[in-house]
Amino acid sequence: MPDDFSYINARVKVMRTKLLDGRRLDAALEASSFQEFLRVLSESEVSADLGDATTEGAGLTELDEALSRNFFNTVNKVYRLAEGDSKTEIGVLLGRWDLTNLKTLARGIVSGRPAENILSGLVPGGSLKRSALQSAANSGDLGSAAQAIGLTGHPLARAFRDGVAAFNSTGRLLDLEVALDQGYYRHALRVSRETSLRRYLGREIDVTNALTARALRGQSVDASLFVGGGSDLDASGFTRAVAGDAGAAPGLSAILDAPTLEDAEIAARRMQDEAARSVAMGDPLGVGVVVDFLRRKEIEIAKLRLIGRGKFYGVPAEALRREVSIES
Protein backbone atom coordinates (compact mmCIF):
# COMPACT_ATOMS: atom_id res chain seq x y z
CA MET A 1 0.00 0.00 0.00
CA PRO A 2 1.72 3.24 -1.13
CA ASP A 3 2.41 6.10 1.25
CA ASP A 4 0.39 8.62 -0.77
CA PHE A 5 -3.23 9.60 -1.21
CA SER A 6 -3.95 8.32 -4.73
CA TYR A 7 -5.04 4.87 -3.52
CA ILE A 8 -6.58 6.23 -0.30
CA ASN A 9 -8.66 8.86 -2.08
CA ALA A 10 -9.93 6.39 -4.66
CA ARG A 11 -11.28 4.21 -1.85
CA VAL A 12 -12.63 7.16 0.13
CA LYS A 13 -14.49 8.46 -2.93
CA VAL A 14 -16.27 5.11 -3.15
CA MET A 15 -17.10 5.33 0.56
CA ARG A 16 -18.50 8.81 0.01
CA THR A 17 -21.06 7.45 -2.45
CA LYS A 18 -22.43 5.33 0.40
CA LEU A 19 -23.21 8.29 2.65
CA LEU A 20 -26.92 8.92 3.07
CA ASP A 21 -28.12 11.25 0.34
CA GLY A 22 -30.91 13.82 0.55
CA ARG A 23 -33.54 11.30 -0.53
CA ARG A 24 -32.66 8.86 2.25
CA LEU A 25 -32.51 11.62 4.86
CA ASP A 26 -35.91 12.86 3.67
CA ALA A 27 -37.28 9.35 4.11
CA ALA A 28 -35.88 9.29 7.66
CA LEU A 29 -37.41 12.70 8.40
CA GLU A 30 -40.80 11.66 7.06
CA ALA A 31 -40.87 8.34 8.94
CA SER A 32 -44.16 8.04 10.82
CA SER A 33 -42.58 6.53 13.95
CA PHE A 34 -39.32 5.56 15.59
CA GLN A 35 -39.71 2.01 14.30
CA GLU A 36 -40.28 3.29 10.78
CA PHE A 37 -37.14 5.42 11.12
CA LEU A 38 -35.18 2.28 12.07
CA ARG A 39 -36.63 0.49 9.03
CA VAL A 40 -35.33 3.27 6.79
CA LEU A 41 -31.87 2.89 8.36
CA SER A 42 -32.00 -0.87 7.89
CA GLU A 43 -32.23 -0.26 4.14
CA SER A 44 -29.16 2.00 4.11
CA GLU A 45 -25.41 1.50 4.41
CA VAL A 46 -25.78 1.94 8.18
CA SER A 47 -27.69 -1.36 8.41
CA ALA A 48 -24.59 -3.53 9.02
CA ASP A 49 -23.96 -1.77 12.33
CA LEU A 50 -27.52 -1.48 13.65
CA GLY A 51 -27.31 -4.62 15.78
CA ASP A 52 -29.67 -4.50 18.78
CA ALA A 53 -31.17 -1.18 17.63
CA THR A 54 -33.73 -3.09 15.55
CA THR A 55 -34.80 -5.57 18.24
CA GLU A 56 -38.15 -5.31 19.98
CA GLY A 57 -38.08 -2.77 22.78
CA ALA A 58 -34.90 -1.09 21.55
CA GLY A 59 -34.65 2.65 22.14
CA LEU A 60 -32.25 5.57 22.00
CA THR A 61 -29.47 3.79 23.88
CA GLU A 62 -29.32 1.04 21.27
CA LEU A 63 -29.57 3.59 18.45
CA ASP A 64 -26.71 5.66 19.88
CA GLU A 65 -24.56 2.54 20.23
CA ALA A 66 -25.32 1.55 16.63
CA LEU A 67 -24.51 4.98 15.21
CA SER A 68 -21.34 5.18 17.30
CA ARG A 69 -20.32 1.75 16.00
CA ASN A 70 -20.94 2.82 12.41
CA PHE A 71 -18.93 6.00 12.87
CA PHE A 72 -16.02 4.17 14.50
CA ASN A 73 -15.96 1.46 11.83
CA THR A 74 -16.00 4.05 9.05
CA VAL A 75 -13.24 6.18 10.57
CA ASN A 76 -11.13 3.13 11.36
CA LYS A 77 -11.52 1.85 7.81
CA VAL A 78 -10.13 5.13 6.45
CA TYR A 79 -7.25 5.03 8.93
CA ARG A 80 -6.34 1.45 7.95
CA LEU A 81 -6.05 2.47 4.30
CA ALA A 82 -2.95 4.54 5.03
CA GLU A 83 0.62 4.01 6.17
CA GLY A 84 3.65 6.18 6.78
CA ASP A 85 3.23 9.95 6.56
CA SER A 86 -0.28 9.72 5.15
CA LYS A 87 -1.32 7.63 8.16
CA THR A 88 0.20 10.23 10.48
CA GLU A 89 -1.78 13.00 8.81
CA ILE A 90 -5.05 11.09 8.90
CA GLY A 91 -4.23 10.39 12.55
CA VAL A 92 -4.15 14.16 13.08
CA LEU A 93 -7.74 14.33 11.85
CA LEU A 94 -8.77 11.49 14.15
CA GLY A 95 -7.07 13.33 17.00
CA ARG A 96 -9.78 15.97 16.70
CA TRP A 97 -12.16 13.49 18.38
CA ASP A 98 -9.64 12.79 21.12
CA LEU A 99 -9.67 16.54 21.76
CA THR A 100 -13.47 16.51 21.90
CA ASN A 101 -13.51 13.50 24.21
CA LEU A 102 -11.05 14.98 26.68
CA LYS A 103 -13.17 18.13 26.89
CA THR A 104 -16.28 16.00 27.45
CA LEU A 105 -14.43 14.02 30.12
CA ALA A 106 -13.34 17.20 31.91
CA ARG A 107 -16.80 18.76 31.80
CA GLY A 108 -18.35 15.58 33.15
CA ILE A 109 -15.93 15.28 36.04
CA VAL A 110 -16.25 18.95 36.98
CA SER A 111 -20.05 18.73 36.95
CA GLY A 112 -20.03 15.52 39.02
CA ARG A 113 -21.67 13.33 36.39
CA PRO A 114 -21.48 9.53 36.84
CA ALA A 115 -18.76 7.78 34.85
CA GLU A 116 -21.33 5.85 32.82
CA ASN A 117 -23.00 9.10 31.82
CA ILE A 118 -19.67 10.62 30.79
CA LEU A 119 -18.70 7.59 28.71
CA SER A 120 -22.02 7.60 26.86
CA GLY A 121 -21.23 11.09 25.57
CA LEU A 122 -17.85 10.22 24.06
CA VAL A 123 -17.21 10.01 20.32
CA PRO A 124 -15.71 6.64 19.30
CA GLY A 125 -13.51 8.10 16.58
CA GLY A 126 -10.19 9.02 18.16
CA SER A 127 -7.09 7.06 19.09
CA LEU A 128 -7.49 7.07 22.89
CA LYS A 129 -8.53 3.59 23.95
CA ARG A 130 -11.89 3.15 25.63
CA SER A 131 -10.21 1.53 28.63
CA ALA A 132 -8.09 4.64 29.25
CA LEU A 133 -11.09 6.94 28.98
CA GLN A 134 -13.06 4.66 31.27
CA SER A 135 -10.29 4.69 33.86
CA ALA A 136 -10.16 8.49 33.68
CA ALA A 137 -13.94 8.81 33.98
CA ASN A 138 -13.97 6.51 37.00
CA SER A 139 -11.18 8.43 38.72
CA GLY A 140 -13.55 10.98 40.25
CA ASP A 141 -11.30 14.04 40.01
CA LEU A 142 -9.37 15.87 37.30
CA GLY A 143 -5.93 15.21 38.76
CA SER A 144 -6.44 11.46 38.79
CA ALA A 145 -8.00 11.61 35.31
CA ALA A 146 -4.91 13.44 34.02
CA GLN A 147 -2.72 10.69 35.50
CA ALA A 148 -4.79 8.01 33.76
CA ILE A 149 -4.50 9.78 30.40
CA GLY A 150 -0.79 10.41 31.03
CA LEU A 151 -0.15 6.67 31.20
CA THR A 152 -1.28 6.32 27.57
CA GLY A 153 1.55 8.46 26.20
CA HIS A 154 -1.01 10.21 24.01
CA PRO A 155 0.10 13.50 22.35
CA LEU A 156 -2.60 15.36 24.30
CA ALA A 157 -1.69 13.91 27.71
CA ARG A 158 0.60 16.81 28.62
CA ALA A 159 -1.91 19.40 27.40
CA PHE A 160 -4.58 17.76 29.54
CA ARG A 161 -2.32 17.86 32.58
CA ASP A 162 -1.47 21.51 31.91
CA GLY A 163 -5.16 22.28 31.45
CA VAL A 164 -6.03 20.67 34.77
CA ALA A 165 -3.38 22.80 36.45
CA ALA A 166 -4.84 25.92 34.84
CA PHE A 167 -8.33 24.96 35.98
CA ASN A 168 -7.13 24.36 39.52
CA SER A 169 -5.62 27.84 39.49
CA THR A 170 -8.57 29.77 38.05
CA GLY A 171 -11.60 27.52 38.55
CA ARG A 172 -12.53 28.28 34.94
CA LEU A 173 -13.20 25.32 32.65
CA LEU A 174 -12.42 27.44 29.59
CA ASP A 175 -8.74 27.55 30.64
CA LEU A 176 -8.60 23.75 30.58
CA GLU A 177 -10.33 23.53 27.20
CA VAL A 178 -8.08 26.14 25.60
CA ALA A 179 -5.00 24.35 26.94
CA LEU A 180 -6.25 21.24 25.15
CA ASP A 181 -6.85 23.23 21.96
CA GLN A 182 -3.34 24.67 22.12
CA GLY A 183 -1.82 21.24 22.68
CA TYR A 184 -3.77 19.63 19.87
CA TYR A 185 -2.99 22.28 17.26
CA ARG A 186 0.70 22.47 18.21
CA HIS A 187 0.95 18.72 17.65
CA ALA A 188 -1.18 18.75 14.51
CA LEU A 189 0.78 21.52 12.82
CA ARG A 190 4.09 19.93 13.81
CA VAL A 191 3.36 16.59 12.12
CA SER A 192 1.43 17.91 9.10
CA ARG A 193 3.39 17.94 5.85
CA GLU A 194 0.48 18.71 3.48
CA THR A 195 -0.10 22.39 2.71
CA SER A 196 -3.83 21.73 2.36
CA LEU A 197 -4.03 20.09 5.79
CA ARG A 198 -2.18 23.00 7.38
CA ARG A 199 -4.55 25.40 5.64
CA TYR A 200 -7.56 23.51 6.96
CA LEU A 201 -6.12 23.38 10.47
CA GLY A 202 -5.43 27.10 10.27
CA ARG A 203 -9.08 27.73 9.50
CA GLU A 204 -10.11 25.55 12.44
CA ILE A 205 -7.81 27.55 14.69
CA ASP A 206 -9.31 30.84 13.49
CA VAL A 207 -12.81 29.52 14.15
CA THR A 208 -11.77 28.29 17.60
CA ASN A 209 -10.29 31.68 18.51
CA ALA A 210 -13.35 33.49 17.18
CA LEU A 211 -15.65 31.34 19.33
CA THR A 212 -13.51 32.01 22.39
CA ALA A 213 -13.51 35.76 21.67
CA ARG A 214 -17.29 35.73 21.23
CA ALA A 215 -17.74 33.84 24.51
CA LEU A 216 -15.50 36.33 26.34
CA ARG A 217 -17.11 39.43 24.82
CA GLY A 218 -16.96 42.30 27.29
CA GLN A 219 -14.73 40.49 29.77
CA SER A 220 -11.11 41.26 30.59
CA VAL A 221 -8.79 40.01 27.90
CA ASP A 222 -6.60 37.03 28.75
CA ALA A 223 -3.95 36.53 26.08
CA SER A 224 -3.24 33.02 27.39
CA LEU A 225 -6.55 31.92 25.84
CA PHE A 226 -5.35 32.61 22.29
CA VAL A 227 -4.45 29.60 20.12
CA GLY A 228 -1.58 30.25 17.73
CA GLY A 229 -1.38 28.96 14.16
CA GLY A 230 -4.34 30.61 12.42
CA SER A 231 -4.19 33.00 9.49
CA ASP A 232 -7.11 35.43 9.82
CA LEU A 233 -6.96 36.27 13.52
CA ASP A 234 -3.69 37.04 15.28
CA ALA A 235 -3.16 37.73 18.99
CA SER A 236 -3.77 41.46 18.54
CA GLY A 237 -6.96 40.82 16.58
CA PHE A 238 -8.10 38.37 19.25
CA THR A 239 -7.73 41.07 21.88
CA ARG A 240 -9.74 43.50 19.77
CA ALA A 241 -12.41 40.89 19.08
CA VAL A 242 -12.87 40.20 22.80
CA ALA A 243 -13.30 43.94 23.27
CA GLY A 244 -16.15 43.86 20.75
CA ASP A 245 -14.42 44.82 17.50
CA ALA A 246 -15.86 42.41 14.91
CA GLY A 247 -13.77 44.21 12.30
CA ALA A 248 -10.72 42.54 13.80
CA ALA A 249 -11.36 39.62 11.44
CA PRO A 250 -13.94 40.33 8.69
CA GLY A 251 -13.80 36.72 7.50
CA LEU A 252 -15.00 35.59 10.93
CA SER A 253 -17.69 38.23 11.42
CA ALA A 254 -20.50 35.66 11.25
CA ILE A 255 -19.16 34.27 14.53
CA LEU A 256 -18.02 37.51 16.14
CA ASP A 257 -21.26 39.35 15.27
CA ALA A 258 -23.57 36.45 16.17
CA PRO A 259 -26.39 37.62 18.49
CA THR A 260 -26.06 34.54 20.74
CA LEU A 261 -23.45 31.91 21.48
CA GLU A 262 -25.71 29.31 19.87
CA ASP A 263 -25.77 31.34 16.66
CA ALA A 264 -21.99 31.64 16.86
CA GLU A 265 -21.68 27.84 17.13
CA ILE A 266 -23.93 27.38 14.10
CA ALA A 267 -21.87 29.86 12.08
CA ALA A 268 -18.69 28.09 13.18
CA ARG A 269 -19.96 24.70 11.98
CA ARG A 270 -20.91 26.16 8.63
CA MET A 271 -17.47 27.72 8.23
CA GLN A 272 -15.77 24.42 8.98
CA ASP A 273 -18.06 22.63 6.53
CA GLU A 274 -17.09 25.15 3.86
CA ALA A 275 -13.41 24.78 4.72
CA ALA A 276 -13.63 20.99 4.35
CA ARG A 277 -15.34 21.27 0.96
CA SER A 278 -12.81 23.87 -0.18
CA VAL A 279 -9.77 21.82 0.77
CA ALA A 280 -11.22 18.76 -1.00
CA MET A 281 -11.73 20.68 -4.22
CA GLY A 282 -8.35 22.39 -3.98
CA ASP A 283 -6.41 19.24 -3.12
CA PRO A 284 -7.94 16.27 -5.00
CA LEU A 285 -4.66 14.34 -4.83
CA GLY A 286 -3.93 15.01 -1.16
CA VAL A 287 -5.50 14.76 2.26
CA GLY A 288 -8.32 17.17 1.38
CA VAL A 289 -10.60 14.38 0.14
CA VAL A 290 -10.26 12.59 3.49
CA VAL A 291 -10.87 15.82 5.41
CA ASP A 292 -14.12 16.41 3.56
CA PHE A 293 -15.32 12.80 3.83
CA LEU A 294 -14.75 12.57 7.58
CA ARG A 295 -16.54 15.88 8.07
CA ARG A 296 -19.50 14.66 5.99
CA LYS A 297 -19.63 11.39 7.92
CA GLU A 298 -19.62 13.27 11.22
CA ILE A 299 -22.52 15.43 10.00
CA GLU A 300 -24.44 12.37 8.80
CA ILE A 301 -24.22 10.69 12.20
CA ALA A 302 -25.18 13.91 14.01
CA LYS A 303 -28.26 14.27 11.81
CA LEU A 304 -29.31 10.67 12.33
CA ARG A 305 -28.99 11.03 16.11
CA LEU A 306 -31.13 14.15 15.99
CA ILE A 307 -33.77 12.59 13.74
CA GLY A 308 -33.83 9.44 15.86
CA ARG A 309 -34.49 11.44 19.02
CA GLY A 310 -37.17 13.41 17.26
CA LYS A 311 -38.96 10.26 16.12
CA PHE A 312 -38.62 8.65 19.53
CA TYR A 313 -40.29 11.64 21.22
CA GLY A 314 -42.80 12.35 18.46
CA VAL A 315 -41.40 15.67 17.23
CA PRO A 316 -43.23 16.79 14.03
CA ALA A 317 -41.28 16.24 10.80
CA GLU A 318 -41.27 19.93 9.86
CA ALA A 319 -39.82 20.95 13.21
CA LEU A 320 -37.21 18.24 12.86
CA ARG A 321 -36.37 19.42 9.37
CA ARG A 322 -35.52 22.88 10.71
CA GLU A 323 -33.35 21.38 13.45
CA VAL A 324 -31.49 19.15 11.02
CA SER A 325 -30.87 22.11 8.76
CA ILE A 326 -29.33 23.96 11.70
CA GLU A 327 -27.03 21.04 12.43
CA SER A 328 -25.73 20.98 8.85
C-alpha positions as CSV (number, residue, x, y, z in Angstrom):
1,M,0.0,0.0,0.0
2,P,1.7,3.2,-1.1
3,D,2.4,6.1,1.2
4,D,0.4,8.6,-0.8
5,F,-3.2,9.6,-1.2
6,S,-3.9,8.3,-4.7
7,Y,-5.0,4.9,-3.5
8,I,-6.6,6.2,-0.3
9,N,-8.7,8.9,-2.1
10,A,-9.9,6.4,-4.7
11,R,-11.3,4.2,-1.9
12,V,-12.6,7.2,0.1
13,K,-14.5,8.5,-2.9
14,V,-16.3,5.1,-3.2
15,M,-17.1,5.3,0.6
16,R,-18.5,8.8,0.0
17,T,-21.1,7.4,-2.5
18,K,-22.4,5.3,0.4
19,L,-23.2,8.3,2.7
20,L,-26.9,8.9,3.1
21,D,-28.1,11.3,0.3
22,G,-30.9,13.8,0.6
23,R,-33.5,11.3,-0.5
24,R,-32.7,8.9,2.2
25,L,-32.5,11.6,4.9
26,D,-35.9,12.9,3.7
27,A,-37.3,9.3,4.1
28,A,-35.9,9.3,7.7
29,L,-37.4,12.7,8.4
30,E,-40.8,11.7,7.1
31,A,-40.9,8.3,8.9
32,S,-44.2,8.0,10.8
33,S,-42.6,6.5,14.0
34,F,-39.3,5.6,15.6
35,Q,-39.7,2.0,14.3
36,E,-40.3,3.3,10.8
37,F,-37.1,5.4,11.1
38,L,-35.2,2.3,12.1
39,R,-36.6,0.5,9.0
40,V,-35.3,3.3,6.8
41,L,-31.9,2.9,8.4
42,S,-32.0,-0.9,7.9
43,E,-32.2,-0.3,4.1
44,S,-29.2,2.0,4.1
45,E,-25.4,1.5,4.4
46,V,-25.8,1.9,8.2
47,S,-27.7,-1.4,8.4
48,A,-24.6,-3.5,9.0
49,D,-24.0,-1.8,12.3
50,L,-27.5,-1.5,13.7
51,G,-27.3,-4.6,15.8
52,D,-29.7,-4.5,18.8
53,A,-31.2,-1.2,17.6
54,T,-33.7,-3.1,15.6
55,T,-34.8,-5.6,18.2
56,E,-38.1,-5.3,20.0
57,G,-38.1,-2.8,22.8
58,A,-34.9,-1.1,21.6
59,G,-34.6,2.6,22.1
60,L,-32.3,5.6,22.0
61,T,-29.5,3.8,23.9
62,E,-29.3,1.0,21.3
63,L,-29.6,3.6,18.5
64,D,-26.7,5.7,19.9
65,E,-24.6,2.5,20.2
66,A,-25.3,1.5,16.6
67,L,-24.5,5.0,15.2
68,S,-21.3,5.2,17.3
69,R,-20.3,1.8,16.0
70,N,-20.9,2.8,12.4
71,F,-18.9,6.0,12.9
72,F,-16.0,4.2,14.5
73,N,-16.0,1.5,11.8
74,T,-16.0,4.0,9.1
75,V,-13.2,6.2,10.6
76,N,-11.1,3.1,11.4
77,K,-11.5,1.9,7.8
78,V,-10.1,5.1,6.5
79,Y,-7.3,5.0,8.9
80,R,-6.3,1.4,7.9
81,L,-6.0,2.5,4.3
82,A,-2.9,4.5,5.0
83,E,0.6,4.0,6.2
84,G,3.7,6.2,6.8
85,D,3.2,10.0,6.6
86,S,-0.3,9.7,5.2
87,K,-1.3,7.6,8.2
88,T,0.2,10.2,10.5
89,E,-1.8,13.0,8.8
90,I,-5.1,11.1,8.9
91,G,-4.2,10.4,12.6
92,V,-4.2,14.2,13.1
93,L,-7.7,14.3,11.8
94,L,-8.8,11.5,14.2
95,G,-7.1,13.3,17.0
96,R,-9.8,16.0,16.7
97,W,-12.2,13.5,18.4
98,D,-9.6,12.8,21.1
99,L,-9.7,16.5,21.8
100,T,-13.5,16.5,21.9
101,N,-13.5,13.5,24.2
102,L,-11.0,15.0,26.7
103,K,-13.2,18.1,26.9
104,T,-16.3,16.0,27.4
105,L,-14.4,14.0,30.1
106,A,-13.3,17.2,31.9
107,R,-16.8,18.8,31.8
108,G,-18.3,15.6,33.2
109,I,-15.9,15.3,36.0
110,V,-16.3,18.9,37.0
111,S,-20.1,18.7,37.0
112,G,-20.0,15.5,39.0
113,R,-21.7,13.3,36.4
114,P,-21.5,9.5,36.8
115,A,-18.8,7.8,34.8
116,E,-21.3,5.8,32.8
117,N,-23.0,9.1,31.8
118,I,-19.7,10.6,30.8
119,L,-18.7,7.6,28.7
120,S,-22.0,7.6,26.9
121,G,-21.2,11.1,25.6
122,L,-17.9,10.2,24.1
123,V,-17.2,10.0,20.3
124,P,-15.7,6.6,19.3
125,G,-13.5,8.1,16.6
126,G,-10.2,9.0,18.2
127,S,-7.1,7.1,19.1
128,L,-7.5,7.1,22.9
129,K,-8.5,3.6,24.0
130,R,-11.9,3.1,25.6
131,S,-10.2,1.5,28.6
132,A,-8.1,4.6,29.3
133,L,-11.1,6.9,29.0
134,Q,-13.1,4.7,31.3
135,S,-10.3,4.7,33.9
136,A,-10.2,8.5,33.7
137,A,-13.9,8.8,34.0
138,N,-14.0,6.5,37.0
139,S,-11.2,8.4,38.7
140,G,-13.6,11.0,40.2
141,D,-11.3,14.0,40.0
142,L,-9.4,15.9,37.3
143,G,-5.9,15.2,38.8
144,S,-6.4,11.5,38.8
145,A,-8.0,11.6,35.3
146,A,-4.9,13.4,34.0
147,Q,-2.7,10.7,35.5
148,A,-4.8,8.0,33.8
149,I,-4.5,9.8,30.4
150,G,-0.8,10.4,31.0
151,L,-0.1,6.7,31.2
152,T,-1.3,6.3,27.6
153,G,1.6,8.5,26.2
154,H,-1.0,10.2,24.0
155,P,0.1,13.5,22.3
156,L,-2.6,15.4,24.3
157,A,-1.7,13.9,27.7
158,R,0.6,16.8,28.6
159,A,-1.9,19.4,27.4
160,F,-4.6,17.8,29.5
161,R,-2.3,17.9,32.6
162,D,-1.5,21.5,31.9
163,G,-5.2,22.3,31.5
164,V,-6.0,20.7,34.8
165,A,-3.4,22.8,36.5
166,A,-4.8,25.9,34.8
167,F,-8.3,25.0,36.0
168,N,-7.1,24.4,39.5
169,S,-5.6,27.8,39.5
170,T,-8.6,29.8,38.1
171,G,-11.6,27.5,38.6
172,R,-12.5,28.3,34.9
173,L,-13.2,25.3,32.7
174,L,-12.4,27.4,29.6
175,D,-8.7,27.6,30.6
176,L,-8.6,23.8,30.6
177,E,-10.3,23.5,27.2
178,V,-8.1,26.1,25.6
179,A,-5.0,24.4,26.9
180,L,-6.2,21.2,25.2
181,D,-6.9,23.2,22.0
182,Q,-3.3,24.7,22.1
183,G,-1.8,21.2,22.7
184,Y,-3.8,19.6,19.9
185,Y,-3.0,22.3,17.3
186,R,0.7,22.5,18.2
187,H,1.0,18.7,17.7
188,A,-1.2,18.7,14.5
189,L,0.8,21.5,12.8
190,R,4.1,19.9,13.8
191,V,3.4,16.6,12.1
192,S,1.4,17.9,9.1
193,R,3.4,17.9,5.9
194,E,0.5,18.7,3.5
195,T,-0.1,22.4,2.7
196,S,-3.8,21.7,2.4
197,L,-4.0,20.1,5.8
198,R,-2.2,23.0,7.4
199,R,-4.6,25.4,5.6
200,Y,-7.6,23.5,7.0
201,L,-6.1,23.4,10.5
202,G,-5.4,27.1,10.3
203,R,-9.1,27.7,9.5
204,E,-10.1,25.6,12.4
205,I,-7.8,27.6,14.7
206,D,-9.3,30.8,13.5
207,V,-12.8,29.5,14.2
208,T,-11.8,28.3,17.6
209,N,-10.3,31.7,18.5
210,A,-13.4,33.5,17.2
211,L,-15.7,31.3,19.3
212,T,-13.5,32.0,22.4
213,A,-13.5,35.8,21.7
214,R,-17.3,35.7,21.2
215,A,-17.7,33.8,24.5
216,L,-15.5,36.3,26.3
217,R,-17.1,39.4,24.8
218,G,-17.0,42.3,27.3
219,Q,-14.7,40.5,29.8
220,S,-11.1,41.3,30.6
221,V,-8.8,40.0,27.9
222,D,-6.6,37.0,28.7
223,A,-3.9,36.5,26.1
224,S,-3.2,33.0,27.4
225,L,-6.5,31.9,25.8
226,F,-5.4,32.6,22.3
227,V,-4.4,29.6,20.1
228,G,-1.6,30.3,17.7
229,G,-1.4,29.0,14.2
230,G,-4.3,30.6,12.4
231,S,-4.2,33.0,9.5
232,D,-7.1,35.4,9.8
233,L,-7.0,36.3,13.5
234,D,-3.7,37.0,15.3
235,A,-3.2,37.7,19.0
236,S,-3.8,41.5,18.5
237,G,-7.0,40.8,16.6
238,F,-8.1,38.4,19.2
239,T,-7.7,41.1,21.9
240,R,-9.7,43.5,19.8
241,A,-12.4,40.9,19.1
242,V,-12.9,40.2,22.8
243,A,-13.3,43.9,23.3
244,G,-16.2,43.9,20.7
245,D,-14.4,44.8,17.5
246,A,-15.9,42.4,14.9
247,G,-13.8,44.2,12.3
248,A,-10.7,42.5,13.8
249,A,-11.4,39.6,11.4
250,P,-13.9,40.3,8.7
251,G,-13.8,36.7,7.5
252,L,-15.0,35.6,10.9
253,S,-17.7,38.2,11.4
254,A,-20.5,35.7,11.2
255,I,-19.2,34.3,14.5
256,L,-18.0,37.5,16.1
257,D,-21.3,39.4,15.3
258,A,-23.6,36.5,16.2
259,P,-26.4,37.6,18.5
260,T,-26.1,34.5,20.7
261,L,-23.4,31.9,21.5
262,E,-25.7,29.3,19.9
263,D,-25.8,31.3,16.7
264,A,-22.0,31.6,16.9
265,E,-21.7,27.8,17.1
266,I,-23.9,27.4,14.1
267,A,-21.9,29.9,12.1
268,A,-18.7,28.1,13.2
269,R,-20.0,24.7,12.0
270,R,-20.9,26.2,8.6
271,M,-17.5,27.7,8.2
272,Q,-15.8,24.4,9.0
273,D,-18.1,22.6,6.5
274,E,-17.1,25.1,3.9
275,A,-13.4,24.8,4.7
276,A,-13.6,21.0,4.3
277,R,-15.3,21.3,1.0
278,S,-12.8,23.9,-0.2
279,V,-9.8,21.8,0.8
280,A,-11.2,18.8,-1.0
281,M,-11.7,20.7,-4.2
282,G,-8.4,22.4,-4.0
283,D,-6.4,19.2,-3.1
284,P,-7.9,16.3,-5.0
285,L,-4.7,14.3,-4.8
286,G,-3.9,15.0,-1.2
287,V,-5.5,14.8,2.3
288,G,-8.3,17.2,1.4
289,V,-10.6,14.4,0.1
290,V,-10.3,12.6,3.5
291,V,-10.9,15.8,5.4
292,D,-14.1,16.4,3.6
293,F,-15.3,12.8,3.8
294,L,-14.7,12.6,7.6
295,R,-16.5,15.9,8.1
296,R,-19.5,14.7,6.0
297,K,-19.6,11.4,7.9
298,E,-19.6,13.3,11.2
299,I,-22.5,15.4,10.0
300,E,-24.4,12.4,8.8
301,I,-24.2,10.7,12.2
302,A,-25.2,13.9,14.0
303,K,-28.3,14.3,11.8
304,L,-29.3,10.7,12.3
305,R,-29.0,11.0,16.1
306,L,-31.1,14.2,16.0
307,I,-33.8,12.6,13.7
308,G,-33.8,9.4,15.9
309,R,-34.5,11.4,19.0
310,G,-37.2,13.4,17.3
311,K,-39.0,10.3,16.1
312,F,-38.6,8.7,19.5
313,Y,-40.3,11.6,21.2
314,G,-42.8,12.3,18.5
315,V,-41.4,15.7,17.2
316,P,-43.2,16.8,14.0
317,A,-41.3,16.2,10.8
318,E,-41.3,19.9,9.9
319,A,-39.8,21.0,13.2
320,L,-37.2,18.2,12.9
321,R,-36.4,19.4,9.4
322,R,-35.5,22.9,10.7
323,E,-33.3,21.4,13.4
324,V,-31.5,19.1,11.0
325,S,-30.9,22.1,8.8
326,I,-29.3,24.0,11.7
327,E,-27.0,21.0,12.4
328,S,-25.7,21.0,8.8
